[in-house]
């Protein structure tokens, strides 16, 4: 089940132009791997299975990394909205 925080992050990534998303990612404390994963899956439309091959990880591991990154983005946005 997807949490509200993750839904908030996904909505923010899809409803804003690419330059603003890149600026948002600069503000959030993401690892290199998390950032690359978010950029490629959310902005470039890459599939998780392709990213799993790129990182030499299972799809489940890549999914967990993406979920973690989306949570970080969601928490950042929640704090900024307060």
SELUMTI-742697 format. One record per residue: residue number from 1; x, y, z of N, C-alpha, C, CB in turn. Coordinates in Angstrom, 3 decimals, decimal comma, padded with zeros to 6 digits. Glycine has a CB too. Layout:
<atoms>
+-----+----------+----------+----------+----------+----------+----------+----------+----------+----------+----------+----------+----------+
: pos :      n.x :      n.y :      n.z :     ca.x :     ca.y :     ca.z :      c.x :      c.y :      c.z :     cb.x :     cb.y :     cb.z :
+-----+----------+----------+----------+----------+----------+----------+----------+----------+----------+----------+----------+----------+
: NUM :        X :        Y :        Z :        X :        Y :        Z :        X :        Y :        Z :        X :        Y :        Z :
...
+-----+----------+----------+----------+----------+----------+----------+----------+----------+----------+----------+----------+----------+
</atoms>
This chain:
<atoms>
+-----+----------+----------+----------+----------+----------+----------+----------+----------+----------+----------+----------+----------+
: pos :      n.x :      n.y :      n.z :     ca.x :     ca.y :     ca.z :      c.x :      c.y :      c.z :     cb.x :     cb.y :     cb.z :
+-----+----------+----------+----------+----------+----------+----------+----------+----------+----------+----------+----------+----------+
:   1 :  000,840 : -001,187 :  000,000 :  000,000 :  000,000 :  000,000 :  000,883 :  001,247 :  000,000 : -000,954 :  000,000 :  001,221 :
:   2 :  000,496 :  002,195 : -000,800 :  001,276 :  003,418 : -000,935 :  000,788 :  004,434 :  000,091 :  001,172 :  003,991 : -002,375 :
:   3 :  001,732 :  005,002 :  000,820 :  001,370 :  005,977 :  001,851 :  000,995 :  007,322 :  001,229 :  002,529 :  006,160 :  002,843 :
:   4 :  000,348 :  008,158 :  002,026 : -000,019 :  009,493 :  001,576 :  001,187 :  010,348 :  001,241 : -000,842 :  010,175 :  002,622 :
:   5 :  002,273 :  010,151 :  001,991 :  003,511 :  010,908 :  001,736 :  004,054 :  010,572 :  000,352 :  004,581 :  010,602 :  002,823 :
:   6 :  004,053 :  009,280 :  000,005 :  004,555 :  008,854 : -001,306 :  003,640 :  009,382 : -002,404 :  004,659 :  007,307 : -001,384 :
:   7 :  002,331 :  009,357 : -002,179 :  001,390 :  009,905 : -003,165 :  001,627 :  011,391 : -003,381 : -000,058 :  009,668 : -002,717 :
:   8 :  001,888 :  012,128 : -002,307 :  002,184 :  013,557 : -002,411 :  003,424 :  013,783 : -003,270 :  002,384 :  014,174 : -001,012 :
:   9 :  004,463 :  013,015 : -003,016 :  005,704 :  013,166 : -003,781 :  005,476 :  012,850 : -005,254 :  006,802 :  012,255 : -003,210 :
:  10 :  004,767 :  011,765 : -005,552 :  004,507 :  011,397 : -006,942 :  003,697 :  012,476 : -007,646 :  003,773 :  010,056 : -007,013 :
:  11 :  002,704 :  013,023 : -006,962 :  001,893 :  014,087 : -007,554 :  002,745 :  015,316 : -007,837 :  000,725 :  014,453 : -006,628 :
:  12 :  003,617 :  015,661 : -006,918 :  004,489 :  016,825 : -007,104 :  005,432 :  016,621 : -008,279 :  005,294 :  017,102 : -005,830 :
:  13 :  005,924 :  015,419 : -008,453 :  006,857 :  015,150 : -009,543 :  006,168 :  015,176 : -010,904 :  007,529 :  013,804 : -009,333 :
:  14 :  004,878 :  014,856 : -010,948 :  004,176 :  014,788 : -012,226 :  003,490 :  016,084 : -012,615 :  003,168 :  013,696 : -012,186 :
:  15 :  003,259 :  016,970 : -011,685 :  002,492 :  018,181 : -011,972 :  003,343 :  019,437 : -012,066 :  001,454 :  018,373 : -010,923 :
:  16 :  004,647 :  019,273 : -012,160 :  005,563 :  020,407 : -012,190 :  006,509 :  020,216 : -013,368 :  006,354 :  020,544 : -010,844 :
:  17 :  006,978 :  021,325 : -013,946 :  007,894 :  021,170 : -015,069 :  009,235 :  020,592 : -014,612 :  008,108 :  022,517 : -015,767 :
:  18 :  009,957 :  020,035 : -015,557 :  011,175 :  019,275 : -015,267 :  012,217 :  020,093 : -014,510 :  011,776 :  018,762 : -016,552 :
:  19 :  012,403 :  021,345 : -014,853 :  013,408 :  022,175 : -014,177 :  013,078 :  022,375 : -012,703 :  013,522 :  023,532 : -014,867 :
:  20 :  011,799 :  022,522 : -012,395 :  011,400 :  022,679 : -010,995 :  011,587 :  021,377 : -010,221 :  009,940 :  023,140 : -010,905 :
:  21 :  011,367 :  020,250 : -010,884 :  011,591 :  018,956 : -010,225 :  013,069 :  018,779 : -009,918 :  011,084 :  017,790 : -011,108 :
:  22 :  013,935 :  019,143 : -010,858 :  015,383 :  019,049 : -010,636 :  015,779 :  019,946 : -009,462 :  016,171 :  019,450 : -011,923 :
:  23 :  015,214 :  021,147 : -009,396 :  015,501 :  022,046 : -008,271 :  015,011 :  021,442 : -006,958 :  014,845 :  023,425 : -008,498 :
:  24 :  013,854 :  020,796 : -006,983 :  013,334 :  020,125 : -005,786 :  014,277 :  019,013 : -005,349 :  011,923 :  019,554 : -006,048 :
:  25 :  014,742 :  018,214 : -006,301 :  015,648 :  017,113 : -005,969 :  016,956 :  017,628 : -005,377 :  015,936 :  016,268 : -007,211 :
:  26 :  017,379 :  018,824 : -005,800 :  018,590 :  019,424 : -005,232 :  018,401 :  019,758 : -003,753 :  018,972 :  020,692 : -006,011 :
:  27 :  017,176 :  020,053 : -003,347 :  016,894 :  020,443 : -001,960 :  016,739 :  019,254 : -001,019 :  015,642 :  021,279 : -001,911 :
:  28 :  016,426 :  018,095 : -001,565 :  016,164 :  016,910 : -000,745 :  017,449 :  016,109 : -000,613 :  015,029 :  016,036 : -001,361 :
:  29 :  017,674 :  015,594 :  000,576 :  018,894 :  014,830 :  000,858 :  018,760 :  013,399 :  000,336 :  019,191 :  014,821 :  002,378 :
:  30 :  018,948 :  013,229 : -000,981 :  018,869 :  011,916 : -001,610 :  020,265 :  011,374 : -001,872 :  018,068 :  011,988 : -002,919 :
:  31 :  020,395 :  010,059 : -001,818 :  021,665 :  009,451 : -002,214 :  021,783 :  009,554 : -003,728 :  021,762 :  007,958 : -001,739 :
:  32 :  022,960 :  009,325 : -004,245 :  023,173 :  009,364 : -005,694 :  022,248 :  008,366 : -006,393 :  024,654 :  009,058 : -006,036 :
:  33 :  022,147 :  007,187 : -005,821 :  021,331 :  006,131 : -006,402 :  019,840 :  006,493 : -006,370 :  021,570 :  004,816 : -005,660 :
:  34 :  019,385 :  007,054 : -005,262 :  017,984 :  007,469 : -005,153 :  017,667 :  008,559 : -006,170 :  017,676 :  007,967 : -003,729 :
:  35 :  018,551 :  009,524 : -006,270 :  018,318 :  010,633 : -007,200 :  018,267 :  010,142 : -008,644 :  019,411 :  011,697 : -007,048 :
:  36 :  019,242 :  009,308 : -009,011 :  019,280 :  008,778 : -010,374 :  018,019 :  007,969 : -010,670 :  020,536 :  007,906 : -010,581 :
:  37 :  017,592 :  007,193 : -009,708 :  016,396 :  006,376 : -009,881 :  015,156 :  007,243 : -010,081 :  016,204 :  005,457 : -008,675 :
:  38 :  014,998 :  008,275 : -009,272 :  013,843 :  009,176 : -009,407 :  013,893 :  009,912 : -010,743 :  013,803 :  010,192 : -008,241 :
:  39 :  015,053 :  010,429 : -011,114 :  015,169 :  011,150 : -012,385 :  014,807 :  010,252 : -013,557 :  016,587 :  011,697 : -012,564 :
:  40 :  015,313 :  009,042 : -013,555 :  015,092 :  008,165 : -014,708 :  013,692 :  007,559 : -014,740 :  016,113 :  007,057 : -014,709 :
:  41 :  013,123 :  007,227 : -013,584 :  011,791 :  006,608 : -013,611 :  010,678 :  007,638 : -013,685 :  011,595 :  005,739 : -012,384 :
:  42 :  010,792 :  008,718 : -012,948 :  009,709 :  009,706 : -012,902 :  009,807 :  010,745 : -014,018 :  009,712 :  010,406 : -011,561 :
:  43 :  011,006 :  011,116 : -014,418 :  011,153 :  012,156 : -015,438 :  011,380 :  011,591 : -016,833 :  012,296 :  013,068 : -015,077 :
:  44 :  012,153 :  010,511 : -016,933 :  012,488 :  009,960 : -018,242 :  011,628 :  008,752 : -018,616 :  013,944 :  009,571 : -018,271 :
:  45 :  010,832 :  008,251 : -017,671 :  009,930 :  007,153 : -017,980 :  010,562 :  005,773 : -018,061 :  009,272 :  007,433 : -019,242 :
:  46 :  011,751 :  005,622 : -017,491 :  012,394 :  004,301 : -017,481 :  011,596 :  003,340 : -016,606 :  013,858 :  004,401 : -016,973 :
:  47 :  011,651 :  002,067 : -016,938 :  010,959 :  001,049 : -016,141 :  011,843 :  000,605 : -014,983 :  010,568 : -000,166 : -017,017 :
:  48 :  011,210 :  000,156 : -013,902 :  011,963 : -000,326 : -012,743 :  012,843 : -001,512 : -013,106 :  011,012 : -000,713 : -011,614 :
:  49 :  012,375 : -002,368 : -013,997 :  013,181 : -003,530 : -014,385 :  014,460 : -003,098 : -015,102 :  012,364 : -004,472 : -015,287 :
:  50 :  014,380 : -002,038 : -015,899 :  015,582 : -001,515 : -016,558 :  016,552 : -000,936 : -015,535 :  015,207 : -000,442 : -017,598 :
:  51 :  015,999 : -000,255 : -014,539 :  016,848 :  000,318 : -013,494 :  017,472 : -000,783 : -012,637 :  016,036 :  001,283 : -012,609 :
:  52 :  016,738 : -001,867 : -012,412 :  017,283 : -002,997 : -011,656 :  018,483 : -003,579 : -012,390 :  016,204 : -004,085 : -011,435 :
:  53 :  018,377 : -003,693 : -013,703 :  019,509 : -004,181 : -014,496 :  020,685 : -003,219 : -014,414 :  019,094 : -004,382 : -015,959 :
:  54 :  020,411 : -001,931 : -014,499 :  021,464 : -000,919 : -014,439 :  022,219 : -000,974 : -013,116 :  020,872 :  000,470 : -014,641 :
:  55 :  021,484 : -001,118 : -012,011 :  022,095 : -001,138 : -010,682 :  022,517 : -002,536 : -010,238 :  021,135 : -000,562 : -009,673 :
:  56 :  022,215 : -003,544 : -011,062 :  022,499 : -004,949 : -010,721 :  021,836 : -005,341 : -009,403 :  024,019 : -005,184 : -010,632 :
:  57 :  020,568 : -004,962 : -009,273 :  019,765 : -005,267 : -008,090 :  018,461 : -005,918 : -008,535 :  019,487 : -003,982 : -007,251 :
:  58 :  017,753 : -006,486 : -007,582 :  016,436 : -007,042 : -007,894 :  015,432 : -005,898 : -008,056 :  015,969 : -008,035 : -006,781 :
:  59 :  014,345 : -006,191 : -008,730 :  013,296 : -005,189 : -008,910 :  012,731 : -004,777 : -007,551 :  012,168 : -005,732 : -009,825 :
:  60 :  012,613 : -005,728 : -006,626 :  012,123 : -005,395 : -005,278 :  013,044 : -004,407 : -004,575 :  011,986 : -006,664 : -004,431 :
:  61 :  014,354 : -004,604 : -004,708 :  015,316 : -003,687 : -004,081 :  015,204 : -002,295 : -004,679 :  016,752 : -004,214 : -004,242 :
:  62 :  015,096 : -002,235 : -005,997 :  014,973 : -000,944 : -006,675 :  013,663 : -000,267 : -006,277 :  015,045 : -001,123 : -008,214 :
:  63 :  012,606 : -001,038 : -006,155 :  011,321 : -000,497 : -005,723 :  011,417 :  000,083 : -004,313 :  010,241 : -001,583 : -005,776 :
:  64 :  012,113 : -000,596 : -003,434 :  012,297 : -000,094 : -002,067 :  013,118 :  001,185 : -002,045 :  012,970 : -001,152 : -001,198 :
:  65 :  014,151 :  001,259 : -002,882 :  014,970 :  002,472 : -002,974 :  014,112 :  003,636 : -003,469 :  016,187 :  002,250 : -003,921 :
:  66 :  013,303 :  003,377 : -004,485 :  012,439 :  004,425 : -005,031 :  011,426 :  004,885 : -003,985 :  011,711 :  003,923 : -006,295 :
:  67 :  010,827 :  003,944 : -003,266 :  009,854 :  004,287 : -002,229 :  010,505 :  005,147 : -001,152 :  009,253 :  003,012 : -001,605 :
:  68 :  011,724 :  004,793 : -000,774 :  012,456 :  005,566 :  000,229 :  012,704 :  006,991 : -000,264 :  013,792 :  004,880 :  000,570 :
:  69 :  013,111 :  007,120 : -001,516 :  013,358 :  008,447 : -002,083 :  012,069 :  009,260 : -002,137 :  013,967 :  008,326 : -003,490 :
:  70 :  010,979 :  008,629 : -002,547 :  009,701 :  009,337 : -002,605 :  009,242 :  009,765 : -001,217 :  008,635 :  008,459 : -003,258 :
:  71 :  009,506 :  008,945 : -000,214 :  009,172 :  009,341 :  001,161 :  009,965 :  010,578 :  001,571 :  009,448 :  008,182 :  002,145 :
:  72 :  011,260 :  010,586 :  001,257 :  012,091 :  011,749 :  001,593 :  011,547 :  013,006 :  000,926 :  013,555 :  011,513 :  001,169 :
:  73 :  011,171 :  012,881 : -000,349 :  010,617 :  014,021 : -001,080 :  009,298 :  014,452 : -000,446 :  010,412 :  013,670 : -002,574 :
:  74 :  008,453 :  013,486 : -000,117 :  007,167 :  013,787 :  000,513 :  007,316 :  014,473 :  001,854 :  006,373 :  012,526 :  000,686 :
:  75 :  008,251 :  013,988 :  002,684 :  008,490 :  014,629 :  003,980 :  009,011 :  016,049 :  003,790 :  009,488 :  013,805 :  004,815 :
:  76 :  009,906 :  016,237 :  002,826 :  010,431 :  017,575 :  002,550 :  009,283 :  018,515 :  002,160 :  011,502 :  017,523 :  001,422 :
:  77 :  008,423 :  018,053 :  001,257 :  007,302 :  018,886 :  000,815 :  006,333 :  019,174 :  001,953 :  006,563 :  018,211 : -000,334 :
:  78 :  006,083 :  018,183 :  002,791 :  005,189 :  018,371 :  003,938 :  005,729 :  019,444 :  004,871 :  005,003 :  017,049 :  004,702 :
:  79 :  007,025 :  019,414 :  005,128 :  007,641 :  020,433 :  005,988 :  007,545 :  021,815 :  005,358 :  009,109 :  020,085 :  006,265 :
:  80 :  007,736 :  021,897 :  004,048 :  007,678 :  023,193 :  003,368 :  006,262 :  023,759 :  003,334 :  008,212 :  023,063 :  001,949 :
:  81 :  005,270 :  022,882 :  003,345 :  003,878 :  023,336 :  003,300 :  003,373 :  023,832 :  004,647 :  002,992 :  022,220 :  002,814 :
:  82 :  004,101 :  023,553 :  005,709 :  003,662 :  023,980 :  007,045 :  003,922 :  025,435 :  007,282 :  004,346 :  023,173 :  008,113 :
+-----+----------+----------+----------+----------+----------+----------+----------+----------+----------+----------+----------+----------+
</atoms>
